């Protein structure tokens, strides 16, 4: 008898969570591990948001809510879209989920039929492809280039489209590269997507974390026609340092929202009532907490990019958003020391091998690029203190120096 569902044969455990778990286990053994793996801000949730949760509990807001979110949180989300993106939605266009990941999962479960294709530019967030597979869709990976700032071009997009293409995943700022698309870049892609009548899923979770005056755009902001074909995913985890509160939200076609509501009603039901009250206050309250956090990230960003580019064999582009760097280490792969490691471990990807040795021998946790669809690089989060960033980069440099 086959004990587990065969659909799980196509899914891998989350590599970022696995790296973090291994790093935590080593820390528990007393090791001084520097963790670049976790994708969450190191800042505390702002006090005014925590106070809103306490008030909600005092008021007895501890019961079930509507499956797709409270009316007041939906209204706060609607106002956010109008304020920040000049997009107008109604309650029927909004759904609240248990984090952005659940919103993405329910979106694909509600839209894909077996064999439908989803175009995913690589490097990509680790869960996109596996979620598509769980929904019985087919991920179509399009490899982008470092010299193109990890952006898919309209020609590359055209070549990837087939009669089975249903959805295109758009993520700007990007996890893992921090790359952002300009309005002109998005227009070029959308000319193709509109012509082919493809649905766009725009993952905007890092919308608020941008640098160097880069202006955020998503496809829905370009025209009413594109708004009708775009499903937006966002949440409070990154902008307000609320990862553990587990609140994400989506906006799009009411028919899709209705089917996602059905999916959610048969799985988690409503998101936590207290977290919804906190998220509502986050969206409505003083937004200066974001500015302060992004300023700190910006300073770390500049320092970590400079430090990594000073290491022989490393090529790190400056991210325009989010809080990750994605340095290419192909030069390291050419060293005699790494070639010996590869000979001894022929069945391991290069980036995974690099990260395994880095963690076990040098006590630094990074995520291998293969997890994001690009074996040429590794991902480091700079959402940790500067002292730890400096210590971790020094250890990376030591490992590479030891490899020759």
N, C-alpha and C positions, 0 to 999 in steps of 0.2 A: 504494500500500500504506500502511495506517495503521501507523506505526512504534511507537506507544506504546499501552498498554492504555487503552481508552475509559473504564474505571472512574476513571482519574485526571482525567478532565474535570471531575469534581464536587469535586475536592480542591484546596485552596489550600496553598501553602507556609506553614509556621508563621510567623506575623507576629512573634512574640516573638524567634525565632531570626533572622529577617531584620533586625529593628531592631538587635539585638545585633551582627550581622555588619557592618552599615553603620557603627555606632558604632565598632567596632574598626578598620574601614578608615580612618575619619577620624583615629582616634588614631594609627594607623601613619603618617599624613601629618603628624603633629606637632600635631594639633588637641587642645585641652584639653576633651575631651568628658566630660560628666557623664552616666553611664549609669543611668537608672532602669528599664531594660528587663528585665534578667535576673531570673528567679525563683529565686535561690539565695542562701543565707546567705553573708555575707562572712567568716564565721569559718572557721578551719581545722578539719579533722576532729580530734576529740579524740585525744590521744596514745595512750590505752589501746586505742582502736580500731585505730589504725595499727600498734601493736605486735602486735595479734592477727593482722593480715595478714602481718607480717614473720615471726612464729612459724609461721604456716601454710606459708609458703614454705620456711622452714628444715626443716619436717617433711615436705616433699615433697608437700603438698596442692595439687598443680598439674595434676591430671589431670581427666578427665571426672567429673562427678557425675551422679546421677539427673537426668533432664530437669527435673523439677518442684522440684528443690532437695534439699539434703542432709537426712538424717534429723535431725541435731542442730540445724540452723537451723529446720526445721519445728517441732521441739520447743520451741525458744526462742520462736517465734511463737505457738505454742499457749499457753505460759506468759504471754506478753505479753497476749494476749486475756483470759485468766482474771484476771490481776493488774489490768489497767487498765479492762477493760470488763465483767467478770463474765460472760464468754462462754466456753463450753466447746466445744472442737473436737477432732477427731481428725486424724491425719495425712492421711487421705483427703479432708479438707475444706480442705487447704492447698496452695497452689501458690506458687512463687517465680519471679519473672520478671526480665527485664533492664530494671529500672525499672518504676515504676507505670504508665507509658504503655503498655508492652508487655502488662501484665496487663489493662488496660482494652481494648486492641485484641483480645487473644485472647478476652476475655470476650464481646465483641460478635460476633466471628467464630464463637464456639461456640454462641451463643444465637439470633442473628437469622436469619430467613429473608427472602427478597426481599419488600419491602413492609411488613414489621413496623415499627410506629411506636415511637419513643422520645421521651418528653417531656423537654425540657431547659429548665429555667428560665433566663432571661437576666437579667442578664449571666452568661455561662458561660465556663469554661475553653476556650481557643481550639480545642483538638483534639477535643472531644466530638463536635461535629456532623460533622466530616470523617471521624472513625473510624466513626461510624454509617453514613455514606454508603458508605465502603469495604466495609462488611459488607452492603451492599445494603439497609440499613434506611432509614427516613424520619425525619429529625429533625423534631420538632414543637416549635417554639420558643414559649415562653410568656414574654412580657415582664413583668417585675416592676417595682415602682415604688419610687422613692427614698423616698417617705414611708412605705412599708411595710418599710423597711430591706432592700430588695431581696429580699424573701421571697415566694415563691408562696403564695397562700392556698388553702384547701381548695376554695372555690368556683371559683377559676381553674383548679385542677387538674381538677375535675369536668368543666368545659367543654372541656378539652383531650382528654379520654379518648374514644376511638372503639372500635369492635369490633376494630380492628387494633393497638391499643396493647398493647405487650408489656413495655416497661421504662420506669421513671422514674429519672432521674439525680438523686441527692441529694448535695450538696457543702456541708459545714459543718465548720469555717470555709471560707468561699468564696474562691476565686480567680476574679474579681479584686476583689471588694468587701470581703472581710474580714467579711462578715455571718455571724452564727451563729443557728441555730434553738434555741429552748428546748425542753425536754422536752414541754411542753404544745403547742407549735407542731408538733412532730413527730407527736405523738399525733393531732392533728387531720388531718394529711395522711394518716397511716397508716390511719385509719378508712376513708378513701376507697380507698386502695390495696389493703387487705385485701378489701374488699367486691368490688372489680373484679378481684381475683386477678392483680395486676400485679407483676412482678419489680422489685425496687429494687436499683439499683447505688449503693452509698454510698461516695463518694470521701473517705476520712478522712485524706488525706496531711498536712493541717495540724492534726491532732488535738492535738498537744502545744503548738501556738503559739496560746495564748488569753490574754485580758487581763480585767482588772476582775472577777476571780472568776467569770467565765463557766464553767459546767460543761458539758463535752463530752458529747453524746449522739448515738447513731446509731439508726436504726430497729431494728436487730437487738437492741439492748439493752432494748427495751420488752416483748417477749414471745417465747416459743418459736415461736409461729406466724409472727411477723415475722422472726425469725431464719432460719426455713426459706425465706423468700421474699426474703432480702437477701443480696446478694453484696458483701462489703467489700473495698475496695482500700486499701492502705496501703503504706508503705515507710520507708526510713531516710534518704532524701535531705534532707528539710527539718528534721526534728527533730535529726539528728546531723551536719548539714552534710556530707553524703556524696553530693552530686549526681553527681559523676563516677564513683562506685563502681557505679552502675547496679543497685541492688537494690530491687525492689518485691515485694509479696506480696498474695495474695488469699485470702479465706476464704468458703466457701459450699457449696452443694449438691454432693455428691460426683460426681454425673453431669456437672454443668457442669465441675467440676475435671478430670475424666477427659478430656473433649473438649478442654479448653484444653491439657492435657498433650499430646494428639495434635497440636494446632496447633503448639505450641512445639517438639515433636520434629521437625517438618518445616520449621522455620525456623531459630531460633537454637540449638536444643538447650539445654543447661543454662546458667544464668547463670555468670559467672566464679567458679571455685572459691575464689580468694583473697578476692574481695569477699563471698562467702557467709560465710567465716570471720569477716571483719570485722563484717558485719551481725549475726551471732550474738552476738559480744561486745558490740556496741552495745545490743542488746535485753536482754542479761543483766547488763551491767555497771552502774557508777555512773551514775545518771540526773541527777546534779546539773549536768552540762554543759548540759542543756536549760534548766534554771532560769536559769543565768547568761546564756545567749543570749537567752531570752525577756525577761529584765529589760532588756537593752540595746535590744531591739526596742521594748519598751514605751515607753522614754524617747524614742526616735526617733519613734515613732507620735504621741505627744502633741505634739511639737514641729512635725512636718511638717503635721499637721492644722491646728494653730493658724496656722502660716505661710501655708498655702494659703487658709484662710478670711479672711485679711487682704487677699487680692488681690481687687480689684473684678471681679465677674462669675463668681467661683468659689464653688461650694457643695460642701464636702467633709464627708461623714459620718465619724464616728469608727469605724474598724474594730474589731470585737470579737475578731478572730483573724487568723491568717496574717501576712504582712508587706507588704501592699499598701494603697494608698489609691486610690479611684476617684472623683476629684472631677468633678462636673458643671461644664461650662464653657459652658452654653447662653447665659449672659450675655455671654460673649466673642463668640459668634456674631453678636450683635446690634450689635456695634461697626461703625462705618463702615469701619475698616481691614480687618476680616475680611470684610466684604461685598465689598470690592474684590478681595480674594484669591479669594473664591469665584467672582466673575464671571470672573476670569482663568483659573480652574480648575474649570469647571462639571461635569466628569465625575469629580471626586474627592470622597469623603465628607468631611464637615466635620471629624471628629476626625482623619482621616488627613492632611488638608491642614494642620491645626494642628500635628500632630506632625512633618510634613515640614519646615515652615518653622522650627519650634523646633530641629530637629536641624541643618539646613543653615546657618541664620543665627545661632542662639544657642547651638549646640553642646550641646544637651541632648537625650538620647534617652528618649522615653516611648513607650508602646504605645497606639495609637488605640483608643478604645472600640468602634469598629465591629468590631474583631477579636473582641470578646467579646459581640457582638450588641447593643450599645448605643452609638449614634453621638453621644450627648449628653455623653460623658465621655472621659477618658484614664486610663490606669493607670500609677501610679508604684510601684516597689518601694522600700521603705526599708531593704532589706538591703544597705546600704552605709554608709560612715562618715558621722558627723554633719557634718563639714566639707564633704563633697561634697553632702550633702543641702541644707545651707544655700546653697551656691553655686548648685546647680541650681534651687532655688526662687526665688532672687533673679533668675536669668536668665528664668525663666518669667514672673515679675512684670514684668520689663523688656519682654518681648515683648508682653504684654497691654497694658502702658502705651503702648507704641509704636503699638498698634492703635487706641488712642483709647478 
